[in-house]
Amino acid sequence: MNAITTSNLCKIYGEHIAVDNLNLSIGQGELFSLLGVNGAGKTTTIKMLSCLIRPTSGNATILGDNVNEKPQAVKQKVNISPQEIAVGSNLSVNENMELIAGLYGQDNKTAKESAEKMAMLFGLESVLKKKAKHLSGGMQRRLSIAMALISNPEILYLDEPTLGLDVLARRELWDTITTLKGKVTMILTTHYLEEVEALSDRVGVMSSGKLTAVGTVAELMEYTGTNKLEDAFIVLAGGVL
Amino acid sequence: MKIYIFSKRNLKEILRDPINLFFGLAFPLVLLFLLSVINANIPPEANNPMFEINNIAPGMAVFGTVFMALFAGMLLAKDRSSSFLIRLFTSPMSAIDFLLGYTIPMLIMVVVQATITLVTACIFGLPINVNIFLAVFVTVLSSFLFIGIGLLCGSIMNEKAVGGICGALLTNVTGWLSGMFIPIDLIGGGFQTVTHILPFYHSIKAIKAVLAGDLIAILPHIGIVFAYTIVIYFIAILSFRKTMYGDN
């Protein structure tokens, strides 16, 4: 069974077609990168797949549950690390993680254990009692991703997860994401193409709401007759080399 | 359980902001003290009961609840602008979980605030009796109006706009149109008519009635406040659902 399957998925705002007949299949445990210039439809797609917005038409199935028919069942299986750092500013690191664990149904004891586990995974042990607003941007980003993982999601959406991170923090996060590959299905959106090359199993390129190509990095370069992912992306995104 | 967890988070977010604590708990007490000092300096021959404790205590209890609109609105607007709400919308929480999760902490604040304000008013001469507890209850009922206004503003406005509307504008409108600071019934005319149409005057009248032990007199006043509250909550729920389901 695929983790994610979309069938003619559309989102239309007035006259603007944000996502245009998206047909996509993503396997379980796969890390799929969704690329596109700003406004290409990546975030709108993720929002539909995580039941944040309703599709105008078409369907999406997440591990067997339809986003239109069973949004609550879908929500129990997915989590998101939004583009902006989304943490409770006056809550401590620990409280932020336990909050999300609790909202996904974990009891107090399990939530505490999950928070400890995430703190170790993301190097947050030394700042557990610190309020989120007093953390550096990099640490806030780590906390944001830890909050996305604490519910043990089967599907994780990472919307520009390394935005604002320094090189070391970015590499550490790449290592963490790599350890999740095969266990958690991930959709990654990013503008850093080296990140895509380092992490992705497959890549999809969106342009003006349409999915223009899907394949491995090597397949996309071969398809476009280019030697670099950046060149392949420019061709597929409708730019000029 | 989700409502409890989310309410706890919201209460912590509010209480950990010292400005909220000042405006929520201390500011009504400061005003109570200042107005009591003014009252003490009004000569008896002036025959002006405007700032007597029986009149200012209900006003201060209501004035404290106006800040709940600011707290609820600011918290919701901040959660929206920081994408924290997007994270929560992805979780298996329902619209009811959200609305109660934002409302319950405000009600807890109102109970504490109204109790402190009215007990302090007893030090300044408000009669100590069981009506104090009933007055806290009526204050809680009337506070739904302001919490609803806060949730409505927080659903559709940014933090800056919420600060302007719920902070500056609403506190002034409530202050002047409720009879808190000016004798509306003495002014009369069109101004009095407007204040009687709006709910703010009736919030204070209901608390005054309960403090006077006239429980029957509460009903028409609290009825008008509730009519406004139902309409405002209905619009707030619609606006919040629109935000939640991304239809805007």
Interface residues (C-beta under 8 A of the other chain):
Chain A: K47 S50 C51 L52 I53 R54 Q72 K75 Q76 V78 N79 I80 P82 Q83 E84 I85 A86 V87 G88 S89 N90 L91 E95 L99 I100 G102 L103 Y104 G105 K131 M147 A148 S151
Chain B: M1 K2 I5 F6 R9 K12 E13 R16 D17 K78 S82 S83 F84 I86 R87 L88 F89 T90 S91 P92 M93 S94 Y245 G246 D247
